[in-house]
Amino acid sequence: DAGITQSPRYKITETGRQVTLMCHQTWSHSYMFWYRQDLGHGLRLIYYSAAADITDKGEVPDGYVVSRSKTENFPLTLESATRSQTSVYFCASSVSGNNEQFFGPGTRLTVL
Amino acid sequence: DQQVKQNSPSLSVQEGRISILNCDYTNSMFDYFLWYKKYPAEGPTFLISISSIKDKNEDGRFTVFLNKSAKHLSLHIVPSQPGDSAVYFCAALEMETYKYIFGTGTRLKVLA
């Protein structure tokens, strides 16, 4: 199906484990983004990418790693999960940096 | 410090009446503003945008007003419908980095 998808939709893990959240878009959008949504904070940008092999930090990048070897994929890795990383994670894409973003359905991550 | 603020966490409105959602920002360099709507267990979806060179943009039942001197924007929904019940996020574009800064959201409930 066309669009932007995220997997898994739900994930429970333990402190210290490595977790990778996947994001895939079929529009060939140049820009891709990772946000986390927490109560009282709205959506906060973790990392973004302007094109394949180009990534940059957002507002809250600590504890996260991203890569973008292909235009359509933008995985987010938590190298050693902590309880403070319990959140809902949204991936988004856009044609350019100043266009509206299209969001995936989100991944709810719980770190025990 | 929150650069984009939505000071009303929730709002209830009768069906058919006007809903007014407010958003304040602190950075005068913000150049482009968007509103997103979010239903539970889904990603945000783009609703309407406004450039800083305009003071009003209309799309059907949705109108966004921008007051640059007050650093304030508002979203008007007329007439409100029960299907409009959702969380609404405003976002401002930081032009030099192409990063969007989101507000914390306002939960709108339209009562039938």
Backbone of each chain as ProteinMPNN parsed JSONL, in Angstrom:
{"seq_chain_A": "DAGITQSPRYKITETGRQVTLMCHQTWSHSYMFWYRQDLGHGLRLIYYSAAADITDKGEVPDGYVVSRSKTENFPLTLESATRSQTSVYFCASSVSGNNEQFFGPGTRLTVL", "coords_chain_A": {"N_chain_A": [[0.842, -1.206, 0.0], [0.401, 2.249, -0.682], [2.0, 5.031, 0.963], [2.909, 5.866, 4.331], [4.44, 3.804, 6.611], [4.822, 2.219, 9.808], [6.709, 0.054, 11.888], [7.435, -2.038, 14.724], [3.908, -1.747, 15.682], [3.387, -1.797, 18.34], [5.513, -2.182, 21.129], [7.211, -3.832, 23.688], [9.891, -3.63, 25.846], [12.973, -4.217, 27.644], [14.904, -2.381, 30.041], [18.06, -1.329, 28.882], [18.167, -2.902, 26.634], [18.61, -3.128, 23.053], [16.676, -1.513, 20.625], [14.948, -1.325, 17.577], [13.067, 0.808, 15.619], [11.018, 0.816, 12.817], [10.546, 2.603, 9.747], [8.843, 3.292, 6.805], [8.355, 4.715, 3.625], [6.442, 5.32, 0.676], [6.388, 7.341, -1.128], [8.656, 8.489, -2.138], [9.576, 10.748, -0.864], [11.816, 13.373, -0.009], [12.489, 14.296, 2.559], [12.571, 12.981, 5.854], [11.384, 12.247, 9.161], [11.687, 11.789, 12.716], [9.661, 11.735, 15.541], [8.821, 12.057, 19.023], [6.038, 11.566, 21.143], [4.896, 12.858, 24.071], [3.049, 13.2, 27.113], [2.183, 16.488, 27.885], [4.249, 17.529, 26.478], [3.821, 17.557, 23.775], [4.716, 17.044, 20.372], [7.986, 16.125, 19.834], [10.95, 16.674, 18.046], [13.231, 14.187, 17.116], [15.255, 13.167, 15.332], [16.097, 14.072, 11.954], [16.052, 13.751, 8.363], [17.349, 14.898, 5.37], [17.791, 13.725, 2.977], [18.862, 10.643, 1.425], [21.496, 9.258, 3.283], [21.953, 11.632, 4.605], [21.627, 13.016, 7.654], [20.347, 14.648, 10.608], [20.422, 16.144, 13.877], [17.601, 16.569, 16.032], [15.514, 18.076, 18.444], [15.634, 16.386, 20.712], [17.855, 14.287, 20.677], [19.476, 12.541, 22.163], [20.536, 9.28, 23.033], [19.481, 8.003, 20.906], [19.825, 6.618, 17.598], [20.09, 7.064, 14.103], [19.706, 6.065, 10.663], [19.99, 6.33, 7.106], [20.039, 4.77, 4.507], [18.614, 4.199, 2.263], [16.234, 6.027, 0.337], [13.552, 5.499, 1.0], [13.442, 4.382, 3.538], [13.788, 4.829, 7.074], [15.105, 4.034, 9.736], [14.927, 4.021, 13.328], [16.987, 3.701, 16.069], [17.223, 2.661, 19.387], [19.835, 2.531, 21.358], [20.456, 1.55, 23.908], [17.971, 0.967, 25.72], [16.061, 3.104, 27.867], [13.916, 3.799, 30.701], [12.862, 6.331, 30.465], [12.528, 6.593, 27.788], [10.17, 5.49, 27.132], [7.38, 5.961, 25.23], [5.311, 7.362, 22.604], [6.136, 6.946, 19.316], [6.51, 8.714, 16.336], [6.884, 8.606, 12.868], [7.568, 10.657, 10.052], [7.148, 12.121, 6.785], [8.126, 14.359, 4.14], [7.832, 16.336, 1.14], [9.58, 18.452, 0.826], [11.658, 20.543, 2.942], [10.021, 22.564, 3.92], [7.381, 21.916, 3.612], [4.1, 20.503, 4.313], [4.007, 17.758, 6.596], [3.684, 14.231, 6.373], [2.38, 11.834, 8.419], [3.192, 8.684, 9.957], [1.41, 5.876, 11.506], [2.335, 5.562, 14.078], [4.343, 4.19, 16.783], [3.955, 2.537, 19.738], [5.997, 2.458, 22.408], [7.131, 0.716, 25.176], [9.263, 0.745, 27.88], [10.481, -1.337, 30.226]], "CA_chain_A": [[0.0, 0.0, 0.0], [1.135, 3.505, -0.699], [1.887, 5.806, 2.185], [4.005, 5.767, 5.286], [4.134, 2.768, 7.578], [5.754, 2.032, 10.912], [6.63, -1.251, 12.543], [6.112, -2.574, 15.061], [2.968, -0.76, 16.2], [3.535, -1.847, 19.791], [6.723, -2.897, 21.524], [7.602, -3.788, 25.096], [11.262, -4.09, 25.975], [13.535, -4.013, 28.981], [16.008, -1.429, 30.152], [19.355, -1.794, 28.424], [18.078, -3.61, 25.353], [18.587, -2.345, 21.827], [15.392, -1.597, 19.94], [14.896, -0.567, 16.324], [11.742, 1.106, 15.09], [11.141, 0.943, 11.368], [9.684, 3.551, 9.046], [8.948, 3.1, 5.352], [7.414, 5.529, 2.851], [6.416, 4.925, -0.74], [6.223, 8.526, -1.97], [9.977, 9.013, -2.524], [9.812, 12.053, -0.241], [13.215, 13.594, 0.369], [12.659, 14.5, 3.996], [11.926, 12.096, 6.817], [11.501, 12.775, 10.518], [11.236, 11.004, 13.854], [9.192, 12.495, 16.687], [8.216, 11.346, 20.131], [4.939, 12.296, 21.744], [4.751, 12.625, 25.506], [2.078, 14.083, 27.743], [2.717, 17.76, 28.342], [5.341, 17.99, 25.597], [3.47, 17.552, 22.365], [5.598, 16.271, 19.503], [9.352, 16.648, 19.847], [11.753, 16.11, 16.97], [14.401, 13.438, 17.573], [16.203, 13.266, 14.221], [15.491, 14.184, 10.651], [16.943, 13.449, 7.249], [16.98, 15.667, 4.175], [17.973, 12.854, 1.812], [19.625, 9.443, 1.783], [22.835, 9.479, 3.837], [22.05, 12.931, 5.272], [20.779, 13.063, 8.843], [20.7, 15.728, 11.527], [19.765, 16.045, 15.166], [16.505, 17.448, 16.368], [15.483, 18.669, 19.778], [15.923, 15.403, 21.761], [18.503, 13.159, 19.998], [20.33, 11.699, 23.019], [20.079, 7.91, 23.257], [18.909, 7.502, 19.648], [20.679, 6.6, 16.41], [19.323, 6.879, 12.866], [20.447, 5.869, 9.428], [19.122, 6.441, 5.928], [20.787, 4.265, 3.363], [17.698, 4.267, 1.123], [15.292, 7.131, 0.472], [12.253, 5.105, 1.527], [13.513, 3.831, 4.894], [14.446, 5.694, 8.058], [14.994, 3.36, 11.035], [15.359, 4.691, 14.559], [17.496, 2.707, 17.011], [17.532, 3.003, 20.773], [20.986, 1.642, 21.544], [20.324, 0.941, 25.225], [16.707, 1.602, 26.098], [15.842, 3.541, 29.246], [12.485, 3.99, 30.987], [12.456, 7.651, 29.982], [12.239, 6.506, 26.361], [8.789, 5.043, 26.972], [6.73, 7.05, 24.515], [4.77, 7.027, 21.291], [7.074, 7.454, 18.302], [5.929, 8.949, 15.021], [7.726, 8.901, 11.725], [6.883, 11.512, 9.094], [7.921, 12.448, 5.585], [7.624, 15.502, 3.378], [8.487, 16.536, -0.144], [10.721, 19.334, 1.08], [11.731, 20.9, 4.349], [9.011, 23.524, 4.346], [6.037, 21.451, 3.259], [3.44, 19.726, 5.363], [4.546, 16.429, 6.809], [2.729, 13.126, 6.426], [2.787, 11.028, 9.553], [2.817, 7.291, 10.097], [0.427, 5.619, 12.559], [2.965, 5.581, 15.395], [4.752, 2.982, 17.514], [3.929, 2.743, 21.199], [7.114, 1.732, 23.005], [7.199, 0.679, 26.636], [10.533, 0.227, 28.389], [10.269, -1.752, 31.626]], "C_chain_A": [[0.866, 1.24, 0.0], [0.989, 4.209, 0.633], [3.108, 5.647, 3.06], [3.601, 4.785, 6.372], [5.227, 2.686, 8.625], [5.585, 0.631, 11.487], [7.716, -1.35, 13.608], [5.18, -1.464, 15.505], [3.051, -0.676, 17.714], [4.775, -2.659, 20.126], [6.946, -2.713, 23.016], [9.012, -4.342, 25.176], [11.753, -3.795, 27.384], [14.674, -2.991, 28.917], [17.324, -2.056, 29.702], [19.339, -2.511, 27.082], [18.158, -2.628, 24.191], [17.257, -2.587, 21.106], [15.487, -0.781, 18.657], [13.456, -0.426, 15.874], [11.894, 1.413, 13.604], [10.141, 1.934, 10.802], [9.927, 3.408, 7.555], [7.919, 3.973, 4.658], [7.576, 5.235, 1.364], [6.322, 6.122, -1.677], [7.527, 9.056, -2.552], [10.194, 10.436, -2.02], [11.265, 12.169, 0.185], [13.406, 13.616, 1.876], [11.918, 13.44, 4.802], [12.298, 12.535, 8.213], [11.1, 11.702, 11.53], [10.869, 11.939, 14.993], [8.823, 11.529, 17.806], [7.13, 12.221, 20.719], [4.794, 11.881, 23.189], [3.769, 13.64, 26.069], [2.767, 15.354, 28.225], [3.824, 18.323, 27.478], [4.943, 18.061, 24.13], [4.395, 16.634, 21.584], [6.984, 16.915, 19.517], [10.2, 15.908, 18.824], [13.002, 15.443, 17.524], [15.53, 13.572, 16.557], [15.418, 13.518, 12.945], [16.551, 13.954, 9.579], [16.454, 14.195, 6.017], [17.079, 14.83, 2.903], [18.723, 11.617, 2.298], [21.036, 9.855, 2.201], [23.048, 10.867, 4.444], [21.084, 12.94, 6.442], [21.253, 14.182, 9.762], [19.875, 15.602, 12.8], [18.605, 17.014, 15.266], [16.648, 17.948, 17.79], [15.944, 17.692, 20.869], [16.623, 14.167, 21.185], [19.242, 12.163, 20.904], [19.71, 10.323, 23.241], [19.512, 7.261, 21.996], [19.962, 7.563, 18.539], [19.784, 6.389, 15.197], [20.282, 6.598, 11.723], [19.473, 6.034, 8.278], [19.933, 6.061, 4.695], [19.933, 4.287, 2.095], [16.678, 5.365, 1.384], [14.036, 6.72, 1.217], [12.271, 4.63, 2.971], [14.282, 4.74, 5.837], [14.3, 5.044, 9.434], [15.561, 4.187, 12.18], [15.77, 3.616, 15.555], [17.734, 3.322, 18.377], [18.64, 2.029, 21.171], [20.925, 0.896, 22.871], [19.116, 1.597, 25.886], [16.654, 1.959, 27.581], [14.352, 3.8, 29.45], [11.984, 5.34, 30.472], [12.171, 7.661, 28.472], [10.899, 5.831, 26.08], [7.989, 6.194, 26.382], [5.998, 6.485, 23.305], [5.65, 7.716, 20.257], [6.373, 7.556, 16.945], [7.018, 9.244, 14.011], [6.91, 9.767, 10.769], [7.768, 11.725, 7.886], [7.322, 13.672, 4.926], [8.443, 15.655, 2.103], [9.749, 17.385, 0.023], [10.654, 19.782, 2.522], [10.641, 21.823, 4.818], [7.621, 23.178, 3.842], [5.407, 20.721, 4.43], [4.018, 18.32, 5.394], [3.41, 15.412, 6.87], [3.239, 12.135, 7.469], [2.361, 9.568, 9.412], [1.876, 7.115, 11.279], [1.011, 5.58, 13.963], [3.34, 4.198, 15.907], [4.724, 3.319, 18.99], [4.986, 1.858, 21.813], [7.06, 1.856, 24.52], [8.514, 0.043, 27.053], [10.356, -0.065, 29.875], [11.564, -1.722, 32.435]], "O_chain_A": [[1.934, 1.269, 0.611], [0.004, 4.024, 1.347], [4.199, 5.331, 2.586], [2.54, 4.924, 6.98], [6.384, 3.027, 8.38], [4.478, 0.098, 11.563], [8.806, -0.808, 13.426], [5.628, -0.332, 15.689], [2.817, 0.38, 18.302], [5.057, -3.681, 19.501], [6.882, -1.601, 23.541], [9.294, -5.41, 24.632], [11.044, -3.206, 28.2], [15.302, -2.783, 27.879], [17.657, -3.175, 30.093], [20.387, -2.702, 26.464], [17.818, -1.453, 24.327], [16.786, -3.72, 20.999], [16.039, 0.319, 18.65], [12.722, -1.408, 15.763], [12.777, 2.165, 13.193], [9.032, 2.083, 11.316], [11.069, 3.402, 7.096], [6.75, 3.985, 5.041], [8.667, 4.948, 0.87], [6.192, 5.949, -2.889], [7.51, 9.974, -3.371], [10.895, 11.23, -2.647], [11.869, 11.213, 0.67], [14.354, 13.035, 2.405], [10.794, 13.057, 4.476], [13.362, 13.111, 8.443], [10.285, 10.826, 11.239], [11.645, 12.817, 15.371], [8.552, 10.351, 17.573], [7.262, 13.443, 20.792], [4.595, 10.706, 23.498], [3.661, 14.768, 25.588], [3.803, 15.301, 28.887], [4.29, 19.44, 27.697], [5.702, 18.597, 23.322], [4.806, 15.582, 22.073], [7.128, 18.106, 19.243], [10.174, 14.68, 18.743], [13.744, 16.044, 18.3], [16.622, 14.035, 16.885], [14.227, 13.217, 12.864], [17.754, 13.961, 9.84], [15.276, 14.125, 5.667], [16.513, 15.192, 1.871], [19.163, 11.558, 3.446], [21.676, 10.687, 1.559], [24.177, 11.243, 4.761], [19.869, 12.879, 6.254], [22.407, 14.606, 9.702], [18.783, 15.033, 12.802], [18.609, 18.101, 14.689], [17.749, 18.207, 18.274], [16.573, 18.108, 21.842], [16.035, 13.085, 21.2], [19.593, 11.068, 20.464], [18.534, 10.201, 23.585], [19.109, 6.098, 22.021], [20.849, 8.417, 18.534], [18.825, 5.618, 15.258], [21.483, 6.854, 11.803], [18.264, 5.894, 8.458], [20.433, 6.91, 3.958], [20.461, 4.383, 0.987], [16.302, 5.604, 2.531], [13.5, 7.509, 1.995], [11.209, 4.488, 3.577], [15.288, 5.343, 5.462], [13.453, 5.464, 10.222], [16.525, 4.937, 12.026], [14.986, 2.715, 15.854], [18.366, 4.371, 18.502], [18.394, 0.83, 21.303], [21.306, -0.273, 22.942], [19.23, 2.644, 26.524], [17.139, 1.214, 28.434], [13.613, 3.996, 28.485], [10.821, 5.474, 30.09], [11.633, 8.636, 27.949], [10.536, 5.624, 24.922], [7.928, 7.276, 26.965], [6.06, 5.289, 23.023], [5.876, 8.925, 20.324], [5.735, 6.611, 16.48], [7.94, 10.019, 14.263], [5.691, 9.621, 10.689], [8.983, 11.534, 7.948], [6.15, 13.987, 5.13], [9.573, 15.178, 1.998], [10.809, 17.098, -0.535], [9.714, 19.449, 3.243], [10.353, 21.868, 6.014], [6.781, 24.06, 3.667], [6.074, 20.367, 5.401], [4.452, 17.772, 4.381], [2.319, 15.705, 7.359], [4.375, 11.666, 7.404], [1.32, 9.257, 8.833], [1.571, 8.08, 11.98], [0.263, 5.566, 14.94], [2.75, 3.186, 15.527], [5.378, 4.259, 19.441], [4.886, 0.633, 21.747], [6.957, 2.953, 25.069], [8.838, -1.066, 26.628], [10.112, 0.838, 30.676], [11.557, -2.041, 33.624]]}, "seq_chain_B": "DQQVKQNSPSLSVQEGRISILNCDYTNSMFDYFLWYKKYPAEGPTFLISISSIKDKNEDGRFTVFLNKSAKHLSLHIVPSQPGDSAVYFCAALEMETYKYIFGTGTRLKVLA", "coords_chain_B": {"N_chain_B": [[12.584, 25.847, 27.06], [9.258, 26.362, 26.059], [8.641, 27.073, 22.773], [6.435, 27.188, 21.206], [3.194, 27.476, 22.133], [0.256, 26.013, 23.378], [-2.136, 26.942, 25.241], [-4.539, 26.017, 26.209], [-5.456, 22.989, 27.31], [-7.726, 21.52, 26.779], [-10.981, 21.662, 25.204], [-14.437, 22.164, 24.998], [-17.246, 22.093, 22.868], [-20.45, 22.9, 21.57], [-22.169, 21.058, 19.056], [-22.372, 22.484, 15.822], [-21.709, 25.02, 16.652], [-19.079, 27.534, 16.875], [-15.682, 26.574, 17.012], [-12.763, 27.609, 18.58], [-9.404, 27.479, 18.497], [-6.364, 28.153, 20.051], [-2.999, 29.424, 19.671], [0.212, 30.314, 20.67], [3.364, 31.862, 20.016], [6.923, 32.302, 20.441], [9.17, 32.928, 18.967], [10.173, 35.226, 16.686], [11.196, 34.664, 14.24], [9.892, 32.578, 13.099], [8.228, 31.397, 10.246], [6.253, 30.102, 8.933], [3.269, 28.378, 9.437], [1.409, 25.63, 10.733], [-1.52, 23.593, 11.162], [-2.384, 20.578, 12.687], [-4.416, 17.657, 12.914], [-5.281, 15.126, 15.206], [-6.369, 11.893, 15.68], [-7.151, 9.367, 18.159], [-4.747, 6.737, 18.461], [-3.791, 7.094, 15.916], [-1.638, 8.664, 13.44], [-0.78, 12.21, 13.336], [-2.635, 14.34, 11.116], [-2.362, 16.59, 8.417], [-3.933, 19.751, 8.402], [-4.4, 22.581, 7.841], [-2.588, 25.448, 6.664], [-0.546, 28.437, 7.093], [1.188, 31.159, 5.754], [3.641, 33.548, 6.839], [3.284, 35.888, 5.468], [0.67, 36.286, 5.128], [-2.514, 36.986, 6.72], [-4.677, 35.472, 7.07], [-6.138, 32.33, 6.276], [-8.249, 30.217, 4.497], [-10.126, 27.2, 4.424], [-12.682, 25.563, 3.513], [-14.581, 24.614, 6.222], [-12.658, 25.411, 7.942], [-10.573, 27.922, 9.225], [-7.615, 29.727, 9.482], [-6.094, 32.175, 11.43], [-3.599, 34.652, 11.593], [-1.724, 36.636, 13.71], [0.847, 38.507, 13.592], [2.128, 40.518, 15.047], [1.279, 40.067, 17.613], [2.216, 37.577, 17.921], [0.582, 35.284, 17.587], [-1.644, 32.707, 16.695], [-4.735, 31.387, 15.454], [-7.159, 28.814, 15.141], [-10.17, 28.441, 13.542], [-13.153, 26.685, 13.571], [-15.98, 26.231, 11.811], [-19.225, 25.222, 10.858], [-18.874, 23.468, 13.955], [-18.417, 19.931, 14.139], [-19.309, 16.648, 15.348], [-17.381, 14.804, 14.417], [-15.129, 16.317, 14.373], [-13.946, 16.114, 16.766], [-10.984, 15.697, 18.372], [-7.4, 15.765, 18.888], [-5.693, 18.782, 18.484], [-2.86, 20.099, 17.0], [-0.697, 22.849, 16.813], [1.951, 24.02, 14.724], [5.137, 25.445, 14.125], [7.41, 26.674, 11.71], [10.866, 26.624, 11.746], [12.804, 28.508, 9.926], [15.57, 28.563, 9.299], [16.558, 26.083, 9.893], [14.752, 24.308, 8.922], [13.14, 22.923, 10.705], [10.229, 21.797, 12.345], [8.457, 23.109, 15.059], [6.415, 21.91, 17.493], [3.339, 22.569, 19.214], [1.813, 21.716, 22.415], [-0.669, 20.667, 22.077], [-4.287, 20.7, 21.827], [-7.153, 19.285, 23.121], [-10.077, 18.806, 21.496], [-13.509, 18.575, 22.021], [-16.479, 17.921, 20.531], [-19.759, 18.325, 21.196], [-22.663, 16.467, 20.678]], "CA_chain_B": [[11.403, 26.706, 27.103], [8.354, 26.041, 24.964], [8.559, 28.172, 21.811], [5.081, 27.182, 20.659], [2.365, 27.129, 23.287], [-1.186, 25.909, 23.303], [-2.39, 27.057, 26.674], [-5.758, 25.308, 26.604], [-5.291, 21.561, 27.035], [-8.967, 20.938, 26.284], [-12.05, 22.588, 24.835], [-15.694, 21.507, 24.633], [-18.088, 22.987, 22.082], [-21.663, 22.269, 21.074], [-22.262, 20.851, 17.612], [-22.944, 23.616, 15.093], [-21.129, 26.287, 17.092], [-17.709, 27.766, 16.458], [-14.561, 26.164, 17.864], [-11.587, 28.466, 18.392], [-8.221, 26.925, 19.143], [-5.342, 29.191, 20.06], [-1.595, 29.018, 19.686], [1.124, 31.451, 20.808], [4.76, 31.507, 19.784], [7.842, 33.304, 20.98], [10.258, 33.211, 18.034], [9.696, 36.069, 15.583], [11.751, 34.146, 12.977], [8.994, 31.572, 12.525], [7.786, 31.964, 8.974], [5.208, 29.279, 8.329], [2.573, 27.736, 10.552], [0.474, 24.593, 10.301], [-2.35, 22.909, 12.13], [-2.589, 19.155, 12.463], [-5.459, 17.019, 13.708], [-4.869, 13.775, 15.559], [-7.317, 10.991, 16.334], [-6.464, 8.357, 18.976], [-4.103, 5.593, 17.802], [-3.406, 7.43, 14.547], [-0.7, 9.771, 13.347], [-1.379, 13.501, 13.005], [-2.871, 14.625, 9.707], [-2.298, 17.996, 8.097], [-5.249, 20.359, 8.281], [-4.341, 23.863, 7.154], [-1.341, 26.165, 6.949], [-0.538, 29.865, 6.774], [2.505, 31.786, 5.646], [3.708, 34.786, 7.616], [2.934, 37.056, 4.649], [-0.788, 36.387, 5.153], [-3.099, 37.017, 8.063], [-5.846, 34.589, 7.1], [-6.247, 31.318, 5.237], [-9.512, 29.524, 4.68], [-10.323, 25.963, 3.68], [-13.96, 24.995, 3.933], [-15.025, 25.023, 7.567], [-11.469, 25.727, 8.739], [-9.89, 29.18, 8.935], [-6.522, 30.044, 10.398], [-5.76, 33.589, 11.512], [-2.261, 34.908, 12.12], [-1.441, 37.992, 14.178], [2.305, 38.474, 13.778], [2.579, 41.442, 16.096], [0.986, 39.426, 18.896], [2.773, 36.208, 17.862], [-0.58, 34.467, 17.952], [-2.501, 32.216, 15.626], [-5.915, 30.674, 15.928], [-7.885, 27.979, 14.186], [-11.616, 28.514, 13.727], [-13.905, 25.623, 12.897], [-17.389, 26.626, 11.783], [-19.722, 24.838, 12.165], [-18.205, 22.298, 14.531], [-19.136, 18.672, 13.986], [-18.768, 15.63, 16.262], [-16.182, 14.211, 13.817], [-13.973, 17.204, 14.598], [-13.378, 15.793, 18.084], [-9.619, 15.201, 18.147], [-6.375, 16.656, 19.442], [-5.185, 19.672, 17.455], [-1.518, 20.621, 17.247], [-0.146, 23.857, 15.925], [3.382, 23.849, 14.508], [5.792, 26.587, 13.507], [8.624, 26.279, 10.992], [12.098, 27.369, 11.982], [13.256, 28.519, 8.531], [16.998, 28.335, 9.092], [16.869, 24.656, 10.075], [13.638, 23.52, 8.39], [12.554, 22.092, 11.748], [8.953, 22.234, 12.866], [8.283, 23.075, 16.511], [5.003, 21.656, 17.752], [2.747, 22.871, 20.504], [1.475, 20.544, 23.222], [-1.948, 20.139, 21.646], [-5.558, 20.996, 22.5], [-8.157, 18.245, 22.853], [-11.403, 19.366, 21.216], [-14.647, 17.656, 22.087], [-17.682, 18.54, 19.997], [-20.881, 17.631, 21.822], [-23.837, 16.365, 19.801]], "C_chain_B": [[10.561, 26.47, 25.857], [8.24, 27.242, 24.026], [7.182, 28.286, 21.176], [4.166, 26.668, 21.76], [0.895, 27.058, 22.915], [-1.652, 25.831, 24.742], [-3.654, 26.373, 27.146], [-5.585, 23.828, 26.293], [-6.563, 20.927, 26.461], [-10.008, 22.02, 26.053], [-13.276, 21.764, 24.477], [-16.61, 22.508, 23.97], [-19.329, 22.218, 21.639], [-21.6, 22.139, 19.548], [-22.942, 22.052, 16.949], [-22.362, 24.965, 15.478], [-19.702, 26.401, 16.584], [-16.727, 27.221, 17.491], [-13.387, 27.088, 17.543], [-10.44, 27.884, 19.205], [-7.073, 27.92, 18.973], [-3.927, 28.643, 20.19], [-0.747, 30.285, 19.771], [2.557, 30.986, 20.575], [5.67, 32.636, 20.227], [8.903, 33.738, 19.975], [9.748, 33.996, 16.825], [10.249, 35.615, 14.23], [10.88, 33.042, 12.373], [8.262, 32.177, 11.34], [6.545, 31.272, 8.416], [4.602, 28.473, 9.453], [1.565, 26.717, 10.005], [-0.371, 24.141, 11.478], [-2.51, 21.456, 11.7], [-3.708, 18.677, 13.386], [-5.019, 15.585, 13.984], [-5.994, 13.041, 16.271], [-6.527, 9.972, 17.148], [-5.932, 7.212, 18.131], [-3.803, 5.833, 16.326], [-2.337, 8.513, 14.57], [-1.423, 11.071, 13.052], [-1.585, 13.63, 11.499], [-2.928, 16.135, 9.504], [-3.703, 18.553, 7.86], [-5.193, 21.627, 7.417], [-3.05, 24.569, 7.535], [-1.511, 27.647, 6.638], [0.898, 30.36, 6.747], [2.479, 33.106, 6.411], [3.371, 36.029, 6.793], [1.409, 37.25, 4.58], [-1.279, 36.539, 6.578], [-4.314, 36.097, 8.183], [-5.732, 33.575, 5.975], [-7.457, 30.449, 5.537], [-9.545, 28.251, 3.845], [-11.588, 25.311, 4.196], [-14.374, 25.521, 5.294], [-13.87, 25.522, 8.439], [-10.826, 27.033, 8.271], [-8.789, 29.375, 9.959], [-6.228, 31.536, 10.28], [-4.376, 33.728, 12.141], [-2.122, 36.375, 12.484], [0.043, 38.038, 14.535], [2.769, 39.375, 14.9], [2.346, 40.847, 17.477], [1.609, 38.042, 19.0], [1.703, 35.195, 18.272], [-1.264, 33.971, 16.688], [-3.663, 31.441, 16.226], [-6.528, 29.896, 14.772], [-9.361, 28.06, 14.53], [-12.263, 27.386, 12.925], [-15.377, 25.994, 12.985], [-18.112, 25.922, 10.63], [-18.989, 23.594, 12.672], [-19.09, 21.067, 14.394], [-18.537, 17.639, 14.94], [-17.503, 14.961, 15.732], [-14.944, 15.063, 13.944], [-13.321, 16.931, 15.95], [-12.042, 15.079, 17.897], [-8.67, 16.092, 18.944], [-5.807, 17.472, 18.285], [-3.833, 20.227, 17.889], [-1.236, 21.768, 16.297], [1.367, 23.627, 15.839], [3.921, 25.064, 13.782], [7.106, 26.141, 12.886], [9.762, 27.228, 11.302], [12.838, 27.369, 10.653], [14.732, 28.16, 8.36], [17.379, 26.865, 9.213], [15.844, 23.744, 9.414], [13.071, 22.561, 9.433], [11.214, 22.691, 12.166], [8.953, 22.094, 14.384], [6.789, 22.963, 16.776], [4.593, 22.169, 19.129], [2.339, 21.585, 21.204], [0.103, 19.974, 22.894], [-3.125, 20.61, 22.484], [-6.544, 19.907, 22.104], [-9.512, 18.917, 22.698], [-12.453, 18.273, 21.298], [-15.872, 18.418, 21.592], [-18.873, 17.702, 20.442], [-22.086, 17.664, 20.902], [-25.094, 16.868, 20.498]], "O_chain_B": [[11.082, 26.389, 24.744], [7.792, 28.311, 24.44], [6.805, 29.344, 20.672], [4.344, 25.556, 22.259], [0.365, 27.931, 22.228], [-1.571, 24.781, 25.379], [-3.837, 26.164, 28.345], [-5.57, 23.447, 25.123], [-6.496, 19.925, 25.748], [-9.942, 23.118, 26.607], [-13.176, 20.782, 23.742], [-16.746, 23.639, 24.436], [-19.257, 21.019, 21.366], [-21.051, 22.996, 18.855], [-23.945, 22.567, 17.442], [-22.494, 25.94, 14.738], [-19.181, 25.487, 15.945], [-16.921, 27.389, 18.695], [-13.064, 27.317, 16.377], [-10.499, 27.807, 20.432], [-6.849, 28.454, 17.886], [-3.696, 27.564, 20.734], [-0.973, 31.23, 19.014], [2.913, 29.853, 20.899], [5.24, 33.78, 20.371], [9.481, 34.815, 20.122], [8.971, 33.47, 16.028], [9.827, 36.118, 13.189], [11.12, 32.62, 11.242], [7.75, 33.295, 11.401], [5.873, 31.802, 7.531], [5.309, 27.948, 10.314], [0.956, 26.923, 8.955], [0.017, 24.289, 12.637], [-2.736, 21.149, 10.53], [-3.917, 19.211, 14.475], [-4.458, 14.915, 13.117], [-6.502, 13.481, 17.302], [-5.353, 9.734, 16.862], [-6.592, 6.769, 17.192], [-3.585, 4.885, 15.572], [-2.148, 9.194, 15.577], [-2.555, 11.052, 12.569], [-0.807, 13.098, 10.707], [-3.481, 16.861, 10.329], [-4.542, 17.923, 7.216], [-5.863, 21.717, 6.389], [-2.486, 24.319, 8.601], [-2.485, 28.058, 6.007], [1.71, 30.02, 7.607], [1.42, 33.704, 6.604], [3.19, 37.109, 7.355], [0.925, 38.247, 4.044], [-0.551, 36.255, 7.53], [-4.903, 35.962, 9.256], [-5.294, 33.896, 4.871], [-7.666, 30.007, 6.666], [-9.061, 28.219, 2.714], [-11.567, 24.593, 5.196], [-14.502, 26.729, 5.493], [-14.092, 26.001, 9.551], [-10.57, 27.225, 7.082], [-9.006, 29.208, 11.159], [-6.127, 32.082, 9.181], [-4.03, 33.021, 13.088], [-2.374, 37.254, 11.659], [0.442, 37.658, 15.636], [3.702, 39.035, 15.628], [3.119, 41.09, 18.403], [1.539, 37.405, 20.051], [1.897, 34.376, 19.17], [-1.441, 34.722, 15.73], [-3.589, 30.917, 17.338], [-6.425, 30.273, 13.605], [-9.761, 27.786, 15.661], [-11.948, 27.174, 11.754], [-15.953, 26.065, 14.071], [-17.643, 26.018, 9.496], [-18.539, 22.768, 11.878], [-20.313, 21.132, 14.51], [-17.367, 17.75, 15.304], [-16.635, 14.585, 16.52], [-13.836, 14.606, 13.663], [-12.252, 17.468, 16.24], [-11.985, 13.988, 17.331], [-9.093, 17.05, 19.591], [-5.478, 16.924, 17.233], [-3.683, 20.752, 18.992], [-1.508, 21.666, 15.101], [1.979, 23.105, 16.771], [3.247, 25.643, 12.93], [7.831, 25.329, 13.463], [9.655, 28.445, 11.149], [13.437, 26.361, 10.278], [15.101, 27.519, 7.376], [18.413, 26.447, 8.691], [16.046, 22.531, 9.353], [12.572, 21.493, 9.078], [11.073, 23.904, 12.322], [9.396, 21.079, 14.922], [6.001, 23.804, 16.344], [5.387, 22.197, 20.069], [2.498, 20.494, 20.656], [-0.251, 18.902, 23.385], [-2.993, 20.884, 23.677], [-6.75, 19.635, 20.921], [-10.033, 19.518, 23.637], [-12.305, 17.195, 20.723], [-16.253, 19.438, 22.167], [-18.98, 16.523, 20.107], [-22.488, 18.718, 20.409], [-26.174, 16.856, 19.908]]}, "name": "protein", "num_of_chains": 2, "seq": "DAGITQSPRYKITETGRQVTLMCHQTWSHSYMFWYRQDLGHGLRLIYYSAAADITDKGEVPDGYVVSRSKTENFPLTLESATRSQTSVYFCASSVSGNNEQFFGPGTRLTVLDQQVKQNSPSLSVQEGRISILNCDYTNSMFDYFLWYKKYPAEGPTFLISISSIKDKNEDGRFTVFLNKSAKHLSLHIVPSQPGDSAVYFCAALEMETYKYIFGTGTRLKVLA"}
